[in-house]
Amino acid sequence: MTRLSQDRLSVGDLELEVVRRGQGRPLLVLHGFHTVPHDAPFLDLLGRHAEIVAPSHPGFGDSPRPADFETVYDLVHLYLEVLDTWPDGPVSLMGLSFGGWLAAEIAVKAGHRIDRLVLVDALGIKVSDRETSDILDVFNVHPREVQRRSWHTPETWAPRYDDLADEQLVRIARNRDALCLYGWHPYMYNPQLKRWLGRIKRPTLVLWGTSDGIVAPSYGAHYAHLIPEARFEMIPEAGHHPEIEQPEIFADRVGRFLTT
């Protein structure tokens, strides 16, 4: 049974931290490498079009991770349980980066349980040959290179870790540990997912930052091509996190998609 309060999402005996904002039809947002910040400007902007529910995955942020949660598919089945027991019927689903991988896997299985699907700079598939890397290895590349390739203007948007409080640094470290656990091998993709994306029959929008150096826009275009009748759109002057760098454009694109 799913129960939702202002700051927690209860799924069975598991209590997840959650960010809520806005009003309207529900939009379940699955975060990427890091949890959705409470003060992210896109929340209020997009909240004009939908009721946003953005949980922190088990092991991320302030959400506990059960000892037997070790794979992406534990997360997928958790969110399928959320959809199964959501009190108000089908919801729209949006996934950011790593959360886009989760959202795609869920959409393959969810059928009528979701209304619309939005994938934002999503991971999860293998496009090139086995010798070619599609997704930047954020664990084995120098942090400065990761920052450079994550943002259109890293000098503006890249986090300055020396300025962060200890509890913020602990949260970032916890997010990184959980991401490594869930996505380490194979690195950030499911070899079988490409085959099954054609099962997604819900209206789908695939959004990509034009300057994304974690997963290139060509990867996003390929992703959209594998989903029947999916729309592929790019957001200018944005890297891997267009919801952060271009919140107004991002909220407008997603809002129009959700309400038309």
C-alpha positions as CSV (number, residue, x, y, z in Angstrom):
1,M,0.0,0.0,0.0
2,T,1.3,3.5,-0.9
3,R,0.8,6.3,1.6
4,L,1.9,9.9,0.8
5,S,2.5,12.6,3.4
6,Q,4.2,16.0,2.9
7,D,7.7,14.7,3.3
8,R,7.5,10.9,3.2
9,L,6.3,8.3,0.7
10,S,5.5,5.0,2.4
11,V,5.6,1.8,0.3
12,G,4.8,-1.2,2.5
13,D,7.3,-1.0,5.4
14,L,9.7,1.3,3.5
15,E,9.6,5.0,4.2
16,L,11.1,7.2,1.4
17,E,12.1,10.9,1.7
18,V,10.0,12.8,-0.8
19,V,9.8,16.3,-2.3
20,R,6.3,17.5,-3.2
21,R,5.2,20.6,-5.1
22,G,2.4,22.0,-7.1
23,Q,-1.1,20.8,-7.9
24,G,-3.0,19.0,-10.6
25,R,-2.6,15.5,-12.0
26,P,0.3,13.6,-10.3
27,L,3.7,13.5,-11.8
28,L,6.1,10.9,-10.3
29,V,9.7,12.2,-10.7
30,L,12.6,9.8,-10.5
31,H,15.9,11.6,-9.8
32,G,19.3,11.0,-11.3
33,F,22.8,10.9,-9.8
34,H,21.6,13.1,-6.9
35,T,18.2,13.7,-5.2
36,V,16.0,16.5,-6.3
37,P,16.9,19.7,-4.3
38,H,14.0,21.1,-2.3
39,D,14.9,24.6,-3.7
40,A,15.2,23.6,-7.4
41,P,13.5,26.4,-9.4
42,F,11.9,23.9,-11.8
43,L,9.8,22.5,-9.1
44,D,7.6,25.6,-8.7
45,L,7.6,26.2,-12.4
46,L,6.5,22.7,-13.3
47,G,4.2,22.6,-10.3
48,R,1.9,25.0,-12.1
49,H,1.0,22.0,-14.4
50,A,1.2,19.0,-12.1
51,E,1.4,17.7,-8.6
52,I,5.1,16.7,-8.4
53,V,6.1,13.8,-6.2
54,A,9.8,13.2,-6.2
55,P,11.0,10.5,-3.9
56,S,14.6,9.7,-3.0
57,H,15.5,6.2,-4.1
58,P,16.4,3.8,-1.3
59,G,20.0,4.5,-0.3
60,F,19.9,8.1,-1.6
61,G,19.4,11.2,0.5
62,D,17.5,10.4,3.6
63,S,15.8,7.2,2.3
64,P,16.9,4.0,4.0
65,R,18.1,1.1,1.9
66,P,17.0,-2.4,2.9
67,A,19.9,-4.9,3.0
68,D,18.5,-6.9,0.1
69,F,18.1,-3.8,-2.2
70,E,21.1,-4.2,-4.5
71,T,20.0,-3.9,-8.2
72,V,18.2,-1.5,-10.5
73,Y,15.4,-4.1,-10.6
74,D,14.8,-3.7,-6.9
75,L,14.1,-0.1,-7.6
76,V,12.0,-0.9,-10.6
77,H,9.8,-3.3,-8.7
78,L,9.5,-0.8,-5.8
79,Y,8.1,1.9,-8.1
80,L,5.8,-0.6,-9.9
81,E,4.4,-1.3,-6.4
82,V,3.9,2.5,-6.0
83,L,2.0,2.7,-9.3
84,D,-0.1,-0.4,-8.4
85,T,-1.3,1.1,-5.2
86,W,-1.5,4.8,-6.2
87,P,-4.9,6.0,-4.9
88,D,-5.8,8.2,-7.9
89,G,-5.3,6.0,-10.9
90,P,-2.7,6.4,-13.6
91,V,0.1,8.9,-13.1
92,S,2.6,10.6,-15.4
93,L,6.2,9.4,-15.0
94,M,9.4,11.4,-15.5
95,G,13.0,10.2,-15.1
96,L,16.1,12.3,-15.0
97,S,19.4,10.7,-16.0
98,F,19.8,7.5,-13.9
99,G,16.1,7.9,-13.0
100,G,15.4,8.0,-16.8
101,W,16.7,4.4,-17.0
102,L,14.4,3.4,-14.1
103,A,11.5,5.2,-15.8
104,A,12.1,3.4,-19.1
105,E,12.2,0.0,-17.4
106,I,9.0,0.8,-15.5
107,A,7.2,2.0,-18.6
108,V,8.0,-1.2,-20.4
109,K,6.2,-3.1,-17.6
110,A,3.6,-0.6,-16.3
111,G,1.2,-0.5,-19.3
112,H,-2.0,1.4,-18.3
113,R,-0.6,2.3,-14.9
114,I,1.2,5.4,-16.4
115,D,-0.4,8.1,-18.4
116,R,2.6,9.8,-20.0
117,L,6.3,9.3,-19.9
118,V,9.1,11.9,-19.9
119,L,12.8,10.8,-20.2
120,V,15.4,13.5,-19.6
121,D,19.0,12.8,-20.6
122,A,18.2,9.2,-19.7
123,L,20.7,6.4,-19.2
124,G,19.9,2.7,-19.6
125,I,20.7,1.4,-23.1
126,K,23.7,0.4,-25.2
127,V,23.9,2.2,-28.5
128,S,27.5,1.7,-29.8
129,D,29.6,-1.5,-30.1
130,R,31.2,-3.1,-27.1
131,E,34.4,-1.2,-27.5
132,T,32.8,2.2,-27.6
133,S,31.6,3.9,-24.4
134,D,28.2,5.6,-24.7
135,I,28.0,6.9,-21.1
136,L,30.8,8.7,-19.3
137,D,32.2,6.7,-16.4
138,V,31.6,9.3,-13.6
139,F,33.5,7.0,-11.1
140,N,36.7,6.7,-13.1
141,V,37.1,10.0,-14.8
142,H,38.7,13.0,-13.0
143,P,36.0,15.0,-11.1
144,R,36.9,18.2,-13.1
145,E,36.3,16.4,-16.3
146,V,33.0,15.1,-15.0
147,Q,31.9,18.6,-14.1
148,R,33.1,20.0,-17.4
149,R,31.0,17.5,-19.3
150,S,27.9,17.7,-17.0
151,W,27.2,21.4,-17.6
152,H,26.9,23.9,-20.4
153,T,28.4,26.5,-18.0
154,P,30.2,24.5,-15.2
155,E,31.6,27.7,-13.7
156,T,28.0,28.7,-12.9
157,W,26.4,25.4,-12.0
158,A,28.9,22.9,-10.9
159,P,28.8,22.4,-7.1
160,R,31.6,24.0,-5.1
161,Y,32.3,21.3,-2.5
162,D,34.5,23.5,-0.3
163,D,31.4,25.7,0.3
164,L,29.1,22.9,1.4
165,A,28.2,22.0,4.9
166,D,29.2,18.6,6.3
167,E,25.7,17.2,6.2
168,Q,25.5,18.2,2.5
169,L,28.8,16.4,1.8
170,V,27.5,13.3,3.6
171,R,24.4,13.4,1.5
172,I,26.4,13.6,-1.7
173,A,28.7,10.7,-0.6
174,R,25.6,8.6,0.2
175,N,24.1,9.3,-3.2
176,R,27.4,8.3,-4.9
177,D,27.6,5.1,-2.9
178,A,24.1,4.1,-3.8
179,L,24.5,5.0,-7.5
180,C,27.6,2.8,-7.6
181,L,25.8,-0.1,-6.0
182,Y,22.9,0.0,-8.4
183,G,24.6,1.0,-11.6
184,W,28.2,-0.4,-11.5
185,H,28.0,-3.5,-13.7
186,P,27.1,-3.4,-16.4
187,Y,27.8,0.3,-16.2
188,M,24.5,2.3,-16.2
189,Y,22.6,0.2,-18.8
190,N,20.6,-3.0,-19.3
191,P,21.7,-5.0,-22.4
192,Q,18.1,-6.2,-22.9
193,L,16.3,-2.9,-22.5
194,K,16.6,-1.8,-26.2
195,R,14.6,-4.9,-27.3
196,W,11.7,-4.1,-25.1
197,L,11.3,-0.3,-25.5
198,G,8.9,-0.9,-28.3
199,R,6.4,-2.1,-25.7
200,I,5.9,1.4,-24.4
201,K,2.6,2.6,-25.8
202,R,2.1,5.7,-23.8
203,P,2.8,9.3,-25.1
204,T,6.5,9.9,-24.6
205,L,8.7,12.9,-24.6
206,V,12.5,12.5,-24.7
207,L,14.3,15.7,-23.7
208,W,18.1,16.3,-24.0
209,G,20.5,19.1,-23.2
210,T,22.4,20.1,-26.3
211,S,25.7,20.3,-24.4
212,D,25.4,17.0,-22.5
213,G,28.8,15.3,-22.3
214,I,27.7,12.5,-20.1
215,V,25.4,11.0,-22.8
216,A,25.4,12.8,-26.1
217,P,22.3,14.1,-27.9
218,S,22.7,11.4,-30.6
219,Y,22.2,8.8,-27.8
220,G,19.0,10.5,-26.9
221,A,17.8,10.6,-30.5
222,H,18.5,6.8,-30.7
223,Y,16.6,6.3,-27.4
224,A,13.5,8.1,-28.8
225,H,13.6,6.2,-32.1
226,L,13.2,2.9,-30.2
227,I,10.0,4.1,-28.5
228,P,6.9,4.1,-30.8
229,E,6.0,7.7,-31.7
230,A,8.2,9.3,-29.0
231,R,9.0,13.0,-29.5
232,F,12.7,14.0,-29.2
233,E,13.5,17.6,-28.3
234,M,16.7,19.4,-27.3
235,I,17.1,22.2,-24.7
236,P,19.7,24.8,-25.7
237,E,22.5,25.9,-23.4
238,A,22.1,23.0,-21.1
239,G,24.2,19.9,-20.3
240,H,23.2,16.7,-18.5
241,H,20.8,18.6,-16.1
242,P,18.6,20.8,-18.2
243,E,16.0,21.0,-15.4
244,I,18.7,22.9,-13.4
245,E,20.4,25.0,-16.1
246,Q,17.3,26.0,-18.0
247,P,14.4,25.5,-15.6
248,E,11.9,27.9,-17.4
249,I,12.4,26.2,-20.8
250,F,12.4,22.8,-19.2
251,A,9.1,23.4,-17.3
252,D,7.5,24.9,-20.3
253,R,8.3,21.9,-22.5
254,V,7.3,19.3,-20.0
255,G,4.2,21.3,-18.9
256,R,2.9,21.6,-22.5
257,F,3.5,17.9,-23.0
258,L,1.6,16.9,-19.9
259,T,-1.4,19.2,-20.6
260,T,-2.0,18.7,-24.3
